[in-house]
């Protein structure tokens, strides 16, 4: 009995609450010893997988940037020809045939214009090369007369032929021919890609809209179709405004070139109108260079007159014609149109500058359908007018004159006013 009592006392001293403490699991003991939770390896693997997917997606996006830009251009081109294709298909013509006819007419007009322009340019270049010695002799004669020198064309020609600069220039030009050929082939492939995508977008427009709406609820389908219609209208309006500005620019330059007696004035006028309006940023300078070159063959002073006219007309177009006409056709503010062109150029370069205005106009018109508008009160301040005498200083002076009795004057300091 004594031994039993001693065992009970020992057990009570070992566990004051009378219970045996639980034994920790073997896994927890291993985790405590290793210092790493079980979820940490999974989290690390998941994080590495997410980083790898992000890097892969970023690499794929950068590799496909050119293709995505071509698809975007093709989409806006399909929106531009959508009205013509729909009009022709309303008479029973298949959309594929109607789209093909639109592209065929565009290609014929473009090929004819390029052929006429190329023949004119080739003829003018031949004339410039044949008359170049005469121009050099006249310049040398003017330099000798003005600066009392004794230069001759033969000496200058020999020094140029023996110079290292000319030899290096010829070598660099020979290597640059391959680069130019590669760029030309790349541009032709890009043009073919844009044309194919634009043809598919325009010919299969109803099928594309049906496929897009099939995965959306009815309310969203109506919004998508409304956005599509707005995009077609705004893109067509933008091209209409550009075409109208090209017509005005071509007529203005035709009058100048015809007045100066420059050859091929109609073709040059069409060149200036199209290039200056449909090639953003550098289109104006590229369009004005060719008329200046042709005018130089007639008279060097005519080239200066053409340059002055191009600069003056560009300022008139930028600050007078383009803001009003573009804002009217696409229904956006001139400042918004100008800012959208700058933003588009910063994001996508020349392509962004070309499609910025119709994109912003489409977004503005689409969001405008969901913005609730209220009637504005007839407050003069809304129209920028203020009531006469409503200024703060005049108002205080008038209140002071009303508060002061006639024949009284305010006393100095903060004391009360005393009447005379």
C-alpha positions as CSV (number, residue, x, y, z in Angstrom):
1,X,0.0,0.0,0.0
2,X,2.8,2.4,0.7
3,X,4.3,1.9,-2.7
4,X,1.0,2.6,-4.3
5,X,0.6,5.9,-2.4
6,X,4.1,7.0,-3.4
7,X,3.4,6.2,-7.0
8,X,0.3,8.3,-6.9
9,X,2.1,11.3,-5.3
10,X,4.8,11.1,-7.9
11,X,2.3,11.1,-10.7
12,X,0.5,14.1,-9.2
13,X,3.7,16.0,-8.9
14,X,4.6,15.2,-12.5
15,X,1.2,16.4,-13.8
16,X,-0.4,19.0,-11.6
17,X,-3.7,18.9,-13.5
18,X,-3.9,15.2,-13.3
19,X,-3.6,14.6,-17.1
20,X,-0.7,13.4,-19.2
21,X,0.7,16.1,-21.7
22,X,0.1,15.2,-25.4
23,X,3.0,13.9,-27.4
24,X,3.8,16.2,-30.5
25,X,3.5,14.6,-33.9
26,X,6.6,13.5,-35.7
27,X,6.0,15.9,-38.7
28,X,5.8,19.0,-36.5
29,X,8.9,18.0,-34.8
30,X,10.7,17.7,-38.2
31,X,9.3,21.1,-39.3
32,X,10.5,22.7,-36.1
33,X,13.9,21.1,-36.5
34,X,14.2,22.1,-40.2
35,X,12.7,25.6,-39.8
36,X,10.6,25.5,-43.1
37,X,6.8,25.2,-43.3
38,X,5.3,22.7,-45.6
39,X,3.5,25.3,-47.8
40,X,6.7,27.3,-48.5
41,X,8.1,25.0,-51.3
42,X,4.7,25.1,-53.1
43,X,4.6,28.8,-52.8
44,X,8.1,29.2,-54.2
45,X,7.3,26.9,-57.1
46,X,4.1,28.8,-57.9
47,X,5.9,32.1,-57.8
48,X,8.6,30.9,-60.1
49,X,5.9,29.5,-62.5
50,X,4.1,32.9,-62.5
51,X,7.4,34.7,-63.2
52,X,8.2,32.3,-66.0
53,X,4.7,32.8,-67.5
54,X,5.0,36.5,-67.3
55,X,8.4,36.5,-69.0
56,X,7.2,34.2,-71.7
57,X,4.1,36.4,-72.3
58,X,6.2,39.6,-72.4
59,X,8.6,38.0,-74.9
60,X,5.7,36.8,-77.1
61,X,4.1,40.2,-77.0
62,X,7.3,42.0,-78.0
63,X,7.8,39.5,-80.8
64,X,4.2,39.9,-82.1
65,X,4.0,43.7,-81.8
66,X,4.5,44.2,-85.5
67,X,1.7,41.7,-86.3
68,X,-0.6,43.3,-83.8
69,X,0.0,46.7,-85.3
70,X,-0.7,45.4,-88.8
71,X,-4.0,43.8,-87.6
72,X,-5.0,47.1,-86.0
73,X,-4.3,49.0,-89.2
74,X,-6.3,46.4,-91.2
75,X,-9.2,46.6,-88.8
76,X,-9.5,50.4,-89.2
77,X,-9.1,50.0,-93.0
78,X,-11.9,47.5,-93.0
79,X,-14.1,49.9,-91.0
80,X,-13.3,52.6,-93.6
81,X,-14.5,50.5,-96.6
82,X,-17.4,49.0,-94.6
83,X,-20.0,51.6,-95.9
84,X,-19.0,51.0,-99.6
85,X,-19.1,47.2,-99.2
86,X,-22.5,47.3,-97.4
87,X,-23.9,49.6,-100.1
88,X,-22.8,47.2,-102.8
89,X,-24.0,44.1,-101.0
90,X,-27.5,45.7,-100.5
91,X,-28.0,45.3,-104.3
92,X,-27.5,41.5,-104.0
93,X,-23.7,41.4,-104.5
94,X,-21.8,39.0,-102.3
95,X,-19.6,40.7,-99.7
96,X,-16.5,39.0,-100.8
97,X,-17.0,40.2,-104.4
98,X,-17.9,43.7,-103.2
99,X,-14.8,43.9,-101.0
100,X,-12.6,42.6,-103.9
101,X,-14.0,45.3,-106.2
102,X,-13.3,48.0,-103.7
103,X,-9.7,46.8,-103.3
104,X,-9.3,46.4,-107.0
105,X,-10.4,50.0,-107.7
106,X,-8.1,51.3,-105.0
107,X,-5.2,49.3,-106.4
108,X,-5.8,50.5,-110.0
109,X,-6.0,54.2,-108.9
110,X,-2.8,53.8,-106.8
111,X,-0.9,52.0,-109.5
112,X,-1.9,54.6,-112.1
113,X,-0.9,57.4,-109.8
114,X,2.5,55.8,-109.0
115,X,3.1,55.1,-112.7
116,X,2.5,58.7,-113.7
117,X,4.5,60.0,-110.8
118,X,7.4,57.6,-111.5
119,X,7.5,58.6,-115.2
120,X,7.4,62.3,-114.3
121,X,10.1,61.9,-111.7
122,X,12.4,59.8,-114.0
123,X,12.1,62.4,-116.7
124,X,12.9,65.3,-114.3
125,X,15.8,63.4,-112.9
126,X,17.2,62.9,-116.4
127,X,16.8,66.6,-117.1
128,X,18.5,67.5,-113.8
129,X,21.5,65.2,-114.6
130,X,21.8,66.6,-118.1
131,X,21.6,70.3,-117.0
132,X,23.7,69.8,-113.8
133,X,27.0,71.0,-115.4
134,X,25.2,74.2,-116.4
135,X,24.0,74.8,-112.8
136,X,27.5,74.1,-111.5
137,X,29.1,76.6,-114.0
138,X,26.6,79.3,-113.1
139,X,27.3,78.8,-109.3
140,X,31.0,78.8,-109.9
141,X,30.7,82.0,-112.0
142,X,28.7,83.7,-109.3
143,X,31.3,82.7,-106.6
144,X,34.2,84.0,-108.8
145,X,32.5,87.3,-109.4
146,X,31.4,87.8,-105.8
147,X,34.5,86.7,-103.9
148,X,37.1,87.3,-106.7
149,X,38.3,83.7,-106.9
150,X,39.5,81.7,-109.8
151,X,37.6,78.4,-109.5
152,X,37.0,76.1,-112.4
153,X,34.6,73.1,-112.7
154,X,37.4,70.8,-114.0
155,X,39.5,71.4,-110.9
156,X,36.6,70.9,-108.5
157,X,35.6,67.7,-110.4
158,X,39.2,66.3,-110.1
159,X,39.4,67.1,-106.4
160,X,36.1,65.4,-105.8
161,X,37.0,62.3,-107.7
162,X,40.3,61.9,-105.9
163,X,38.9,62.6,-102.4
164,X,38.6,59.8,-99.8
165,X,35.2,61.1,-98.8
166,X,33.7,60.1,-102.2
167,X,35.3,56.7,-102.1
168,X,33.9,56.0,-98.6
169,X,30.5,57.3,-99.7
170,X,30.4,54.9,-102.7
171,X,31.4,52.0,-100.5
172,X,28.7,52.8,-97.9
173,X,26.1,53.2,-100.6
174,X,27.0,49.8,-102.1
175,X,26.5,48.2,-98.7
176,X,23.3,50.2,-98.1
177,X,21.7,48.9,-101.3
178,X,21.1,45.5,-99.5
179,X,19.6,47.2,-96.5
180,X,17.3,49.2,-98.8
181,X,16.3,46.1,-100.7
182,X,15.5,44.3,-97.4
183,X,13.4,47.2,-96.2
184,X,11.5,47.3,-99.5
185,X,10.7,43.6,-99.3
186,X,9.7,44.0,-95.7
187,X,7.3,46.8,-96.6
188,X,5.8,44.8,-99.4
189,X,5.2,41.9,-97.0
190,X,3.7,44.2,-94.5
191,X,1.4,45.7,-97.1
192,X,0.3,42.2,-98.2
193,X,-0.5,41.3,-94.6
194,X,-2.5,44.4,-94.0
195,X,-4.5,43.9,-97.2
196,X,-5.3,40.2,-96.4
197,X,-6.5,41.0,-92.9
198,X,-8.5,44.0,-94.1
199,X,-10.1,41.9,-96.8
200,X,-11.1,39.2,-94.3
201,X,-12.4,41.8,-91.8
202,X,-14.6,43.5,-94.4
203,X,-15.8,40.5,-96.3
204,X,-16.6,38.5,-93.2
205,X,-17.8,41.4,-91.1
206,X,-21.3,40.0,-90.4
207,X,-19.8,36.6,-89.5
208,X,-17.3,38.2,-87.2
209,X,-20.0,40.3,-85.4
210,X,-22.1,37.2,-85.1
211,X,-19.3,35.2,-83.6
212,X,-18.5,37.9,-81.2
213,X,-22.1,38.4,-80.1
214,X,-22.6,34.7,-79.7
215,X,-20.5,34.6,-76.5
216,X,-22.3,37.7,-74.9
217,X,-25.7,38.2,-73.3
218,X,-28.3,40.2,-75.2
219,X,-27.7,43.4,-73.4
220,X,-23.9,43.3,-74.2
221,X,-24.6,42.3,-77.8
222,X,-26.5,45.6,-78.3
223,X,-23.6,47.6,-76.8
224,X,-21.1,45.8,-79.0
225,X,-23.1,46.4,-82.2
226,X,-23.6,50.0,-81.2
227,X,-19.8,50.5,-80.7
228,X,-19.2,48.8,-84.1
229,X,-21.6,51.2,-85.8
230,X,-20.0,54.2,-84.1
231,X,-16.5,53.1,-85.1
232,X,-17.6,52.7,-88.8
233,X,-19.2,56.2,-88.8
234,X,-16.3,57.9,-87.1
235,X,-13.6,56.2,-89.2
236,X,-15.5,57.1,-92.4
237,X,-15.9,60.7,-91.2
238,X,-12.2,60.9,-90.4
239,X,-11.2,59.7,-93.9
240,X,-13.7,62.1,-95.4
241,X,-12.1,65.0,-93.6
242,X,-8.6,63.9,-94.7
243,X,-9.8,63.5,-98.2
244,X,-11.3,67.0,-98.2
245,X,-8.2,68.5,-96.8
246,X,-6.2,66.7,-99.4
247,X,-8.4,68.2,-102.1
248,X,-8.0,71.7,-100.7
249,X,-4.2,71.3,-100.4
250,X,-4.0,69.9,-103.9
251,X,-6.0,72.7,-105.4
252,X,-3.9,75.4,-103.6
253,X,-0.6,73.9,-104.7
254,X,-1.9,73.4,-108.2
255,X,-2.7,77.1,-108.5
256,X,0.8,78.0,-107.3
257,X,2.6,75.5,-109.6
258,X,0.5,76.5,-112.6
259,X,1.2,80.2,-111.9
260,X,5.0,79.5,-111.8
261,X,4.8,77.5,-115.0
262,X,6.1,74.2,-113.4
263,X,5.7,71.1,-115.5
264,X,3.4,68.2,-114.3
265,X,1.5,70.6,-112.0
266,X,-1.6,68.3,-111.7
267,X,0.4,65.2,-110.7
268,X,2.4,67.2,-108.3
269,X,-0.7,68.7,-106.7
270,X,-2.2,65.2,-106.2
271,X,1.1,64.1,-104.7
272,X,1.1,67.0,-102.2
273,X,-2.5,66.5,-101.3
274,X,-2.3,62.8,-100.6
275,X,1.1,62.5,-99.0
276,X,0.7,65.5,-96.7
277,X,-2.6,64.2,-95.4
278,X,-2.2,60.5,-95.2
279,X,1.4,60.3,-94.0
280,X,1.5,61.8,-90.5
281,X,4.4,63.9,-89.0
282,X,6.7,63.9,-92.0
283,X,4.1,63.9,-94.8
284,X,4.1,67.6,-95.2
285,X,7.9,67.9,-95.7
286,X,8.0,64.8,-97.9
287,X,5.2,66.2,-100.0
288,X,6.8,69.6,-100.4
289,X,10.3,68.3,-101.4
290,X,9.2,67.0,-104.8
291,X,7.6,70.2,-106.1
292,X,10.6,72.1,-104.8
293,X,12.9,69.8,-106.8
294,X,10.8,70.1,-110.0
295,X,10.6,73.9,-109.6
296,X,14.3,74.1,-109.2
297,X,14.8,72.7,-112.7
298,X,12.7,75.6,-114.0
299,X,14.2,78.4,-111.9
300,X,16.1,78.1,-108.6
301,X,14.0,81.1,-107.2
302,X,10.8,79.1,-107.9
303,X,12.0,76.5,-105.5
304,X,12.2,79.1,-102.8
305,X,8.7,80.4,-103.5
306,X,7.4,76.8,-103.3
307,X,9.1,76.4,-99.9
308,X,7.6,79.6,-98.6
309,X,4.2,78.6,-99.8
310,X,4.4,75.1,-98.3
311,X,5.4,76.6,-94.9
312,X,2.7,79.2,-94.9
313,X,0.0,76.8,-96.1
314,X,1.0,74.3,-93.4
315,X,0.5,76.9,-90.7
316,X,-2.9,77.8,-92.2
317,X,-3.9,74.1,-92.3
318,X,-2.7,73.4,-88.7
319,X,-4.3,76.4,-87.0
320,X,-7.3,77.2,-89.1
321,X,-8.5,74.4,-91.5
322,X,-7.6,71.1,-89.7
323,X,-8.9,71.9,-86.2
324,X,-12.3,73.1,-87.5
325,X,-12.8,70.5,-90.2
326,X,-11.5,67.5,-88.2
327,X,-13.4,68.4,-85.1
328,X,-16.6,68.8,-87.2
329,X,-16.4,65.5,-89.1
330,X,-15.4,63.4,-86.1
331,X,-17.2,65.6,-83.5
332,X,-14.4,66.2,-81.1
333,X,-12.7,69.3,-79.8
334,X,-9.7,70.6,-81.7
335,X,-7.6,70.4,-78.6
336,X,-8.6,66.8,-78.1
337,X,-7.8,66.0,-81.7
338,X,-4.4,67.6,-81.4
339,X,-3.7,65.8,-78.1
340,X,-4.8,62.5,-79.4
341,X,-2.4,62.8,-82.4
342,X,0.5,63.5,-80.0
343,X,-0.5,60.6,-77.7
344,X,-0.9,58.2,-80.7
345,X,2.5,59.2,-82.0
346,X,4.1,58.6,-78.6
347,X,2.5,55.2,-78.4
348,X,2.6,53.7,-81.9
349,X,4.5,56.3,-84.0
350,X,3.1,57.2,-87.4
351,X,0.4,54.5,-87.2
352,X,-0.8,55.9,-83.9
353,X,-1.0,59.4,-85.3
354,X,-3.1,58.1,-88.2
355,X,-5.6,56.2,-86.2
356,X,-5.6,58.3,-83.0
357,X,-8.4,60.7,-84.0
358,X,-11.0,58.0,-85.2
359,X,-10.2,55.9,-82.1
360,X,-10.7,58.8,-79.7
361,X,-13.9,59.9,-81.6
362,X,-15.3,56.4,-81.4
363,X,-14.5,56.1,-77.7
364,X,-16.0,59.6,-77.0
365,X,-19.2,58.8,-78.9
366,X,-19.6,55.4,-77.2
367,X,-19.1,56.8,-73.7
368,X,-21.3,59.8,-74.5
369,X,-24.3,57.4,-74.7
370,X,-23.9,56.5,-71.1
371,X,-23.2,59.9,-69.6
372,X,-26.3,61.6,-68.1
373,X,-26.5,65.3,-69.0
374,X,-28.5,68.1,-67.3
375,X,-29.9,71.4,-68.5
376,X,-27.6,74.3,-67.8
377,X,-28.9,77.4,-66.0
378,X,-28.9,80.8,-67.8
379,X,-26.2,82.2,-65.5
380,X,-24.1,84.9,-67.2
381,X,-21.0,83.3,-65.8
382,X,-21.6,80.2,-68.0
383,X,-21.1,82.3,-71.1
384,X,-18.0,84.0,-69.7
385,X,-19.8,87.3,-68.8
386,X,-19.9,88.9,-65.4
387,X,-22.3,91.4,-64.0
388,X,-21.2,95.0,-64.0
389,X,-19.7,95.9,-60.7
390,X,-19.5,92.4,-59.5
391,X,-15.8,92.5,-58.8
392,X,-14.7,92.0,-55.2
393,X,-12.9,95.4,-54.9
394,X,-15.8,97.4,-56.4
395,X,-18.3,95.5,-54.2
396,X,-16.4,96.3,-51.0
397,X,-16.1,100.0,-52.0
398,X,-19.9,100.2,-52.7
399,X,-20.7,98.5,-49.4
400,X,-18.5,101.0,-47.6
401,X,-20.1,103.9,-49.2
402,X,-23.5,102.7,-48.3
403,X,-22.5,102.0,-44.7
404,X,-21.0,105.5,-44.2
405,X,-23.6,108.3,-43.8
406,X,-23.4,111.4,-46.0
407,X,-21.1,114.0,-44.6
408,X,-19.4,111.6,-42.2
409,X,-16.0,110.1,-42.3
410,X,-14.5,107.1,-40.6
411,X,-12.2,107.8,-37.6
412,X,-8.6,106.6,-37.4
413,X,-8.0,103.3,-35.7
414,X,-10.7,101.1,-34.5
415,X,-12.7,103.7,-32.7
416,X,-16.4,104.5,-33.5
417,X,-17.2,107.0,-36.3
418,X,-18.2,110.5,-35.2
419,X,-20.4,112.8,-37.2
420,X,-19.4,116.3,-38.0
